[in-house]
Amino acid sequence: MARQATLHTLSVLVENRPGVLARIAGLFARRAFNIHSLSVSPTERPDISRLTVTADVEEVPLEQLTKQLNKLLHVLKIVDLDAHTTVERELVLIKVAATQETRPSVLDTVQLFRARVVDVHAQSLTVEATGAASKIDALLKLLEPYGIIELVRSGTVAMGRGPKALSEKVAGSEITGR
């Protein structure tokens, strides 16, 4: 019986250097893993960037992938984030058709999801929403009948709950020592 791949969210701390993202994405591609979302940003330390990658991966290949990621130059730390101990959010901008007749219903839906309108036009509204991917999916499903003209999603960003920072586990000397 074939194992089912499950969605994993990996947090990868890397040295803030050119080419690191390309090497990591290339590793996923060589292993034939589809990346569902990828977010890269600076951290509280200017010399470290954080990649948040969500992908469907089985447990055994995930372990192999993690070991190979750890071997890449400039990769400092990799953590498979547990959904129960992690805060995950996503941002979406949705341009939805909104005629004079449908605008009140669209606005009610937006308000129900605690989203906000960031642009108004005679034929459309642009909505901004943040939250878990499931919340974003539910909002999109309700707005779909009105006509989604355009949308862009940021991809998942995530961090562990509690007072500790992932970068605390990376000593400053390790960064320059590679």
C-alpha positions in Angstrom: 0.0 0.0 0.0 1.5 3.4 -1.0 2.0 6.0 1.7 0.1 9.2 1.5 2.2 12.4 1.3 1.2 15.0 3.8 1.6 18.8 3.8 4.6 19.8 5.8 5.7 23.3 6.6 9.5 23.7 6.8 11.2 26.7 8.3 14.7 27.1 6.9 17.2 29.6 8.3 19.9 30.5 5.8 22.7 33.0 5.5 21.5 36.1 3.7 23.4 35.5 0.5 22.7 35.4 -3.3 21.9 32.0 -4.8 20.7 30.3 -1.6 17.0 30.2 -2.7 17.9 28.8 -6.1 19.9 25.9 -4.5 17.1 25.1 -2.1 14.4 25.2 -4.8 16.6 23.1 -7.1 16.9 20.5 -4.4 13.1 20.2 -4.1 12.8 20.0 -7.9 15.5 17.3 -8.2 13.6 15.2 -5.6 10.3 15.9 -7.6 8.5 17.5 -4.6 6.0 20.1 -5.5 6.3 23.3 -3.5 2.8 24.6 -2.5 4.1 27.8 -1.1 7.4 29.5 -0.6 8.0 32.7 1.4 11.4 34.3 1.9 12.1 37.2 4.2 14.7 38.8 6.4 14.7 37.9 10.1 15.5 39.9 13.3 19.2 39.3 12.4 20.4 41.1 9.2 22.7 38.2 8.3 20.0 35.5 8.3 16.9 35.0 6.1 14.0 32.7 6.7 12.4 30.5 4.1 9.0 29.0 4.9 8.3 26.2 2.5 5.1 24.1 2.4 5.2 20.9 0.3 3.5 17.5 0.1 6.2 15.0 1.3 6.1 11.6 2.9 7.9 11.1 6.2 10.9 9.1 4.9 11.6 11.3 1.9 11.2 14.4 4.2 14.0 13.1 6.4 16.2 12.5 3.4 15.3 16.0 2.0 16.1 17.6 5.4 19.5 15.9 5.5 20.3 17.1 2.0 19.2 20.6 2.8 21.5 20.6 5.8 24.4 19.8 3.5 23.8 22.8 1.3 26.2 25.7 1.7 24.7 28.6 3.8 21.8 26.6 5.2 21.9 27.1 9.0 18.8 25.4 10.5 15.8 23.4 9.3 12.7 22.7 11.3 9.6 20.8 10.3 7.0 22.9 12.0 4.2 21.1 14.0 0.8 22.6 13.3 -0.1 22.4 17.1 2.9 24.4 18.2 3.0 26.9 15.3 1.3 30.1 14.3 0.7 30.0 10.5 -0.7 32.9 8.5 -1.2 33.8 4.9 -2.1 37.1 3.2 -4.4 37.3 0.1 -5.5 40.1 -2.1 -8.7 39.4 -4.0 -10.2 41.6 -6.7 -13.8 40.6 -6.8 -16.5 41.8 -9.2 -19.0 44.0 -7.3 -21.9 45.6 -9.1 -24.2 48.0 -7.4 -26.6 45.1 -6.7 -24.0 42.7 -5.4 -21.7 45.1 -3.5 -23.7 44.9 -0.2 -23.5 41.1 -0.2 -19.8 41.1 -1.0 -19.2 43.6 1.8 -21.1 41.4 4.3 -18.9 38.4 3.3 -15.8 40.5 3.7 -16.9 41.7 7.1 -17.8 38.2 8.2 -14.2 37.1 7.6 -12.7 40.2 9.3 -11.1 41.1 6.0 -10.9 44.6 4.7 -11.5 46.4 1.5 -8.3 48.1 0.3 -9.5 49.4 -3.1 -12.9 50.4 -4.5 -13.9 50.7 -8.1 -17.3 51.0 -9.8 -17.2 47.4 -11.0 -14.9 45.8 -8.3 -13.6 45.7 -4.8 -10.1 44.6 -3.8 -10.1 42.7 -0.5 -7.2 42.0 1.9 -7.4 39.0 4.2 -5.0 37.3 6.6 -5.3 34.0 8.4 -4.8 30.3 8.2 -5.0 28.8 4.7 -8.3 27.2 5.5 -9.8 30.6 6.3 -8.5 32.1 3.1 -9.9 29.1 1.1 -13.4 29.5 2.8 -13.4 33.2 1.9 -12.5 32.5 -1.7 -15.2 29.9 -1.9 -17.9 32.4 -0.8 -16.6 35.2 -3.1 -16.3 32.9 -6.1 -20.0 33.3 -7.2 -19.5 37.0 -7.5 -16.6 36.6 -9.9 -13.0 36.6 -8.8 -11.2 38.9 -11.3 -7.7 38.4 -9.9 -6.0 37.1 -6.7 -2.6 36.8 -5.2 -1.6 34.8 -2.2 1.6 35.4 -0.2 2.1 31.8 0.8 2.4 30.6 4.3 4.5 32.3 6.9 5.0 30.5 10.2 6.8 30.5 13.5 6.8 28.5 16.7 4.7 29.6 19.6 6.3 30.8 22.8 9.2 33.1 23.7 12.0 31.3 21.8 13.3 32.3 18.4 14.5 29.8 15.9 17.6 31.9 15.2 18.6 31.6 18.9 19.7 28.1 17.9 22.2 29.5 15.4 25.3 30.9 17.0 26.9 33.9 15.4 30.2 32.1 15.0 28.5 29.3 12.9 27.4 31.8 10.3 31.0 33.0 9.5 32.5 29.5 10.1 31.0 27.9 7.0 
